Every structure is written in structure tokens, then in C-alpha cells.
């Protein structure tokens, strides 16, 4: 009887590990339960060191390869409607020399306020049009991460120039130009959505 129970437990864990691998080694508690993994199994795997807790309700196989972008992956997995925004988006696109000390994300204005113990996040609420335009989805460590495009990010930075500093915005424009693939028209379209086209246009004409 004891042997049968051990065999069943081993099979259950084996199936759970397979489900984790199917999702890139990372699962939210709710998604794990929906896929047929019992909470008891998750807790037993955690206690046995087979999975690690990245954040409350977010589990990852302990023997999976190290995450290349742990903060962005954790935020994307816990807050799937969040879009990497402002300095965090600049850093992702390599358009700033600043090192973000928090993950800045945009969410719809009327959405539930997200909560995350770690990493530290900063949440900006946007109305429908500025939130929806310019979203790209990138696969990082097997997880879909939403990030605003380079052009939308520059428009967002002009919108928040007083907060992040105009020097940061102009540095981003120069680094954007150095990367090539310049699309000033797209930046201005996004700037119009963000209602800063008049502000952005002379700088773009001068620098691009």
C-alpha cells in the first residue's frame, strides 16, 4: 500500500513537472490548478525543493536554467495586462544609460490595482488609446512580456518629460537614432495619441 502511494505521488509530480516544462518552467498558482495540478502537489514540490517561489502565487522549476530577465518575467507572469513603460521600456530597448530600480508598467485606467511583493513596481494608469497603441509582445525566458515599441516609448517619455527629465528623453532620441530604423512619423503618431506632438516635433526635427 505504501509503495502504491509512493508510485502515485511520483507519477503526480512527474505530470506536474511536465506541465511546468510545457509553460517554460513557470506557472502561476491559478494556472497550475486549472491545468490539473493540485495545490498540495505544488506545496509538496516546493517543500522538496523541486520548485521555487518567485513571487506570491508564482512558481518555477528549481532546476530550470537561470532567468535572463527575472524582474520583467516575474512582473509579466503576475500582471499579464501590464506593459513595460517609460524608463523600463527604454532600458529594454537599450535607449538609456539609466539602470531602473523598479519595473515601470502601464495598465488600463479602470483595471484592478496590481500587487506584487517583489520586484518593486511602479504602476501608471493610462486611458484606453494611450494604453492600447504600440504594444509589442516579446518572449523572454519562455514568457510573453508586453513592452511598448521604441517609437511609442519615446512618445511616452515626451509625455512624462518633466518627471523623468528632458535630458533623459533627448538621450533616448539620440540612442534611438544610433540604432537605425528611424521612423519619425510613427513617433509623431504616438505623440499625437499622447497629446505631446507639438512638444516632440521640434526636438525630433532637430535630432533625427
Secondary structure, DSSP 8 states (H G I E B T S, - for coil): -HHHHHHHHHHHHHHHHHHHHHTTTEEEHHHHHHTT--HHHHHHHHHTTSEEEEETTEEEETTS---SSHHHHHHHHH-TT-EE-HHHHHHHTT--S---SSEEEEEETTS-----SSS-EEEEEE-HHHHHTTEEEEEETTEEEEEE-HHHHHHHHHHTHHHH-HHHHHHHHHHHHHHS---HHHHHHHHHHTT-HHHHHHHHHHH-
